[in-house]
């Protein structure tokens, strides 16, 4: 394998996804080298295309963030002619991903059995909100439903009367990673068995798995973990967010032996004399009092000044940063987490990269999301359709 080869070179993914869960999973597979074909409904496409920045700026962050590097074709899977085209595509594909409501593909006669009959090696990755079986299986949902039903909203905010969802589509993102991991496992198993399989994940399942420690606390104690209130409810230590003169900074845990140095470094040696703060585990009341005292001190210096002080003391910390502040840090580009790109319309800009580094088969993240149907003819010609057949499909409204 050449140095520039991707880990999934030669793998073809058919992406039927909408919004985040399935599209981001397919994009991750594309970053690793797969050829990803996004199949979208004619005239409408992925719903993410219709969540613009504003009424004046119709660019769509959800679409651009989860579909870079893909090829887009339009195809109405609800129609027999569209189904036939898709099954022909399945013959040369390795993976199909979707996050339609469970049962939708079966209703179109495009469920796993129909796909496997056409290509026994196909891997079908399905994402949902509440899981593939059970009373809620066919309920519609979205990211916030996954956060709420999985327990994350109840753990967020400052208390039971101030709950809030995480301010990013974290349930969708975790679902996308679980979907990609499941697909990769199925592809690996196919190397041994010669057969594909169906992979199913959900937002609810992903949220539960992401909170394994918190759920374990509940099972061990019979109590709900409660609210982090600026830290983490299961880490009753010097662990949390503090305000600075111009922003915020997080202290990432200060063990008992480190506390004298910490209190000295931040100019509060008096706190070391308080016996309450010698305890291994701080009660919520002790932690609240301590952070109120520390907040007074931390507001006297800028975030950069506190970073220098904490760094010199060997303590763990991190500045609270916005996306634009992160994008000004060249280290995230060096790691490949963000990438400098040349957009065909907007010129020099930045885009999200790939979070995984592979030494022998490096990721090659795409840069630009496709226009709706941009590659329809190109893909159909690859499948063996001629221009007359393509024109007929377009005239019938299939494309």
C-alpha positions in Angstrom: 0.0 0.0 0.0 1.4 3.4 -1.0 2.1 6.0 1.6 -0.7 8.2 0.2 -3.3 5.4 0.2 -6.3 5.8 2.6 -7.3 3.0 4.9 -10.6 2.6 3.1 -9.4 3.2 -0.5 -11.6 1.1 -2.8 -14.6 1.2 -0.4 -17.7 2.8 -1.8 -20.3 4.3 0.6 -23.8 5.2 -0.4 -25.0 7.9 1.9 -28.8 8.3 2.3 -28.4 10.3 5.5 -30.0 13.6 6.5 -28.8 16.3 8.9 -25.9 14.9 11.1 -26.0 11.4 12.4 -25.6 9.3 9.2 -24.0 12.1 7.0 -21.2 12.7 9.5 -20.5 8.9 9.8 -20.3 8.7 6.0 -18.0 11.8 5.9 -15.7 10.1 8.5 -15.4 7.0 6.2 -14.7 9.4 3.3 -11.9 11.0 5.3 -10.3 7.5 5.6 -10.4 7.1 1.9 -13.8 5.8 0.9 -15.7 7.1 -2.2 -18.9 8.5 -0.7 -21.9 9.1 -2.9 -24.6 11.2 -1.3 -28.0 10.2 -2.6 -30.5 13.0 -2.2 -34.2 13.6 -3.0 -34.6 15.7 -6.2 -35.5 19.3 -5.6 -35.0 19.1 -1.9 -31.9 17.1 -0.9 -30.7 16.6 2.6 -32.7 18.7 5.1 -29.5 20.1 6.4 -29.3 22.2 3.2 -32.4 24.1 4.5 -31.0 25.3 7.9 -29.2 28.4 6.8 -27.1 30.9 8.7 -29.9 33.4 8.3 -32.6 34.5 5.8 -30.0 36.8 4.3 -27.2 34.2 4.3 -28.4 30.9 2.9 -25.2 29.0 3.4 -25.9 25.9 5.5 -23.4 25.0 8.3 -24.9 21.7 9.1 -24.7 20.6 5.5 -21.2 22.0 4.9 -19.9 20.5 8.1 -21.0 17.0 7.5 -20.8 16.5 3.7 -17.4 17.7 2.6 -15.6 15.6 0.0 -18.7 13.7 -1.1 -20.3 13.3 -4.6 -24.0 14.2 -4.7 -26.6 12.7 -7.0 -30.3 13.2 -6.9 -32.6 10.1 -7.0 -36.1 9.5 -5.8 -36.0 6.2 -4.0 -39.7 6.1 -3.5 -40.3 5.4 -7.2 -39.7 2.0 -8.8 -37.4 3.5 -11.4 -35.3 5.2 -8.6 -35.3 1.9 -6.6 -33.9 0.1 -9.7 -31.1 2.6 -10.1 -30.2 2.4 -6.5 -30.1 -1.4 -6.5 -27.7 -1.2 -9.5 -25.5 1.1 -7.4 -25.6 -1.3 -4.5 -24.1 -4.0 -6.7 -20.7 -2.2 -6.7 -21.0 -0.6 -3.2 -19.7 -1.8 0.1 -21.7 0.3 2.6 -25.1 2.0 2.7 -25.8 4.4 5.6 -29.1 6.0 6.5 -30.8 7.6 9.5 -34.4 7.6 8.2 -37.1 6.6 10.7 -36.8 2.8 11.2 -38.9 0.9 8.6 -38.7 3.6 5.9 -36.2 1.7 3.7 -38.2 -1.5 4.2 -41.4 0.3 3.1 -39.5 1.2 -0.1 -38.4 -2.4 -0.5 -34.8 -1.3 0.1 -34.2 -2.9 3.5 -31.3 -5.1 4.3 -32.8 -8.3 2.8 -33.4 -6.6 -0.5 -29.9 -5.0 -0.6 -28.2 -8.3 0.5 -30.0 -10.2 -2.2 -28.5 -7.9 -4.8 -25.1 -7.8 -3.0 -24.4 -10.2 -0.1 -21.3 -8.3 0.9 -23.2 -5.0 1.5 -23.0 -3.5 5.0 -26.2 -1.5 5.9 -25.6 1.1 8.7 -28.8 2.4 10.2 -29.1 5.2 12.7 -32.3 6.2 14.6 -33.3 8.3 17.6 -34.7 5.8 20.0 -33.4 2.5 18.7 -34.5 -0.1 16.1 -37.0 -2.0 18.4 -39.3 -1.1 21.3 -42.3 1.1 21.7 -40.5 4.3 20.5 -38.7 2.7 17.6 -40.6 4.5 14.9 -41.0 7.9 16.7 -39.4 10.8 14.9 -36.7 12.7 16.8 -33.5 14.7 16.6 -30.5 15.5 18.6 -32.2 17.2 21.5 -34.5 14.2 21.9 -31.5 12.0 22.2 -30.0 14.3 24.8 -33.2 14.4 26.8 -34.2 10.8 26.6 -30.7 9.6 27.4 -30.2 11.6 30.5 -27.8 14.3 29.3 -30.1 17.3 29.7 -30.9 16.3 33.3 -27.2 16.4 34.0 -26.6 19.8 32.3 -27.2 23.3 33.5 -26.7 24.5 37.1 -29.6 22.7 38.8 -33.0 20.9 38.5 -34.7 24.2 37.6 -32.0 25.3 35.1 -31.6 22.4 32.8 -30.2 23.0 29.3 -29.1 20.8 26.4 -25.5 20.8 25.4 -25.1 23.6 23.0 -23.9 21.4 20.1 -25.5 18.4 18.4 -23.6 16.0 20.7 -26.1 13.2 20.5 -26.0 13.3 16.7 -22.2 13.4 16.8 -21.9 10.5 19.2 -24.4 8.6 17.1 -22.3 9.2 14.0 -19.2 7.9 15.6 -21.0 4.8 16.8 -22.4 4.3 13.3 -19.0 4.6 11.7 -17.4 2.3 14.3 -20.1 -0.3 13.7 -19.6 -0.1 9.9 -15.9 -0.5 10.3 -16.4 -3.6 12.5 -18.8 -5.1 9.9 -16.3 -4.5 7.1 -13.6 -6.2 9.2 -15.9 -9.1 9.9 -16.7 -9.3 6.1 -13.0 -10.0 5.5 -13.5 -13.3 7.4 -17.0 -14.3 6.4 -17.4 -12.8 3.0 -20.8 -11.4 4.0 -22.0 -8.0 5.0 -24.5 -7.4 7.8 -26.9 -4.8 9.2 -25.5 -2.3 11.8 -28.0 -0.4 14.0 -27.2 2.5 16.4 -29.3 5.3 18.0 -29.0 8.7 19.6 -30.5 7.2 22.8 -28.1 4.3 22.9 -25.2 6.6 22.2 -26.1 8.9 25.1 -26.4 6.1 27.5 -23.0 4.6 26.4 -21.4 8.1 26.7 -22.5 8.3 30.3 -21.3 4.9 31.4 -19.7 6.3 34.6 -22.8 8.3 35.5 -25.2 5.4 34.9 -22.9 3.1 36.9 -23.0 5.6 39.8 -26.8 5.3 39.7 -26.8 1.6 39.7 -24.3 1.4 42.6 -26.1 4.0 44.8 -29.7 4.0 43.7 -29.4 7.8 43.2 -29.3 10.0 40.2 -25.9 11.8 39.8 -27.3 15.3 39.8 -25.9 18.4 38.1 -22.3 19.2 37.4 -22.8 22.9 38.2 -19.7 24.1 36.4 -17.7 20.9 37.0 -18.7 17.2 37.3 -21.0 15.8 39.9 -18.8 12.6 40.3 -15.6 14.5 40.7 -15.9 16.4 44.0 -12.5 18.0 43.8 -10.9 21.3 42.6 -12.3 20.6 39.1 -14.3 23.1 37.2 -14.7 26.5 35.5 -13.4 29.8 37.0 -14.0 33.4 35.6 -11.0 35.5 34.6 -10.6 39.2 33.9 -11.5 38.6 30.2 -12.9 35.1 30.0 -12.9 31.8 31.7 -10.5 29.0 32.5 -10.9 25.4 33.7 -8.9 23.7 36.4 -8.6 20.1 35.6 -8.3 18.5 39.0 -5.9 19.3 41.9 -5.0 16.3 44.0 -4.5 16.8 47.7 -0.6 16.7 47.5 -0.8 19.4 44.8 -3.1 21.8 46.7 -0.4 23.7 48.6 1.4 24.5 45.4 -1.9 25.4 43.7 -3.0 27.8 46.5 0.4 29.4 46.6 0.5 29.8 42.8 -2.8 31.5 42.6 -2.0 33.8 45.5 -4.3 32.3 48.0 -2.1 30.5 50.6 -4.7 31.3 53.2 -7.0 28.7 51.6 -4.5 26.0 52.4 -5.0 26.8 56.1 -8.7 26.0 55.9 -9.1 22.4 57.0 -12.2 21.9 54.8 -10.0 22.0 51.7 -7.6 19.3 52.9 -10.3 16.7 52.4 -9.9 14.2 49.5 -13.5 14.7 48.4 -15.2 18.1 48.8 -18.8 18.3 49.6 -21.0 20.4 47.3 -21.1 23.1 49.9 -17.3 23.0 50.4 -16.7 23.1 46.7 -19.1 26.0 46.2 -17.4 28.0 48.9 -14.0 27.3 47.6 -14.9 28.2 44.0 -16.5 31.5 45.1 -13.3 32.4 47.0 -11.1 31.4 44.0 -13.4 33.3 41.6 -12.6 36.6 43.4 -8.9 36.0 42.8 -9.1 34.7 39.3 -11.0 37.8 38.1 -7.9 39.9 38.9 -5.9 38.5 35.9 -6.5 37.7 32.3 -6.8 34.2 31.0 -3.4 34.4 29.4 -1.8 35.5 32.6 -3.4 32.6 34.5 -2.3 30.1 31.8 1.3 31.2 32.4 1.0 30.8 36.1 -0.7 27.4 36.0 1.8 26.2 33.3 4.8 27.2 35.4 3.3 25.3 38.4 2.8 22.1 36.4 -1.0 22.2 37.0 -3.6 21.0 34.5 -5.8 23.7 33.0 -7.4 24.8 29.7 -8.7 28.2 28.6 -12.4 28.2 27.6 -12.3 29.0 23.9 -14.8 29.8 21.2 -14.6 28.2 17.7 -13.0 31.3 16.3 -10.4 31.4 19.1 -9.7 27.7 18.4 -9.3 28.5 14.7 -6.6 31.0 15.6 -4.4 28.3 17.1 -2.0 26.8 14.6 -1.6 23.7 16.6 -5.0 22.4 15.7 -4.0 22.7 12.0 -0.7 20.9 12.7 -2.7 18.0 14.2 -5.2 18.0 11.3 -8.2 18.8 13.5 -8.8 21.9 11.3 -7.5 22.5 7.8 -6.7 25.5 5.7 -8.6 25.2 2.4 -9.1 27.1 -0.8 -12.8 27.2 -1.4 -13.8 27.6 -5.0 -16.2 30.5 -4.2 -15.0 31.9 -0.9 -11.2 31.6 -1.4 -8.9 30.9 1.5 -10.8 29.7 4.6 -10.8 26.9 7.2 -12.7 23.7 7.5 -13.0 20.9 10.0 -10.5 18.1 9.5 -10.3 14.5 10.7 -9.8 13.7 14.4 -7.9 10.5 13.7 -4.3 10.2 12.7 -3.0 7.1 11.0 0.7 6.7 10.4 0.7 4.5 7.3 -2.7 5.3 5.7 -3.3 9.0 6.6 -6.7 10.5 6.4 -7.5 12.7 3.5 -10.4 14.9 4.6 -12.6 16.4 1.9 -12.8 20.2 1.8 -16.0 21.3 0.0 -19.6 20.0 0.3 -21.2 19.3 -3.1 -24.1 21.2 -4.7 -27.4 19.2 -4.9 -27.1 16.7 -7.7 -23.7 18.0 -8.8 -22.4 14.5 -9.8 -25.6 12.8 -10.9 -24.7 12.3 -14.5 -21.1 11.4 -13.7 -22.2 8.6 -11.4 -24.9 7.3 -13.7 -22.4 7.2 -16.6 -20.1 5.1 -14.3 -23.0 2.7 -13.7 -23.3 2.2 -17.5 -26.3 4.4 -18.2 -26.1 6.3 -21.5 -27.2 9.9 -22.1 -30.6 8.9 -23.5 -31.4 6.8 -20.5 -30.3 9.6 -18.1 -32.5 12.1 -20.0 -35.4 9.7 -19.7 -35.0 9.3 -16.0 -34.7 13.1 -15.6 -37.8 13.7 -17.7 -39.8 11.2 -15.5 -38.8 13.1 -12.4 -36.6 10.3 -11.0 -33.5 12.5 -10.9 
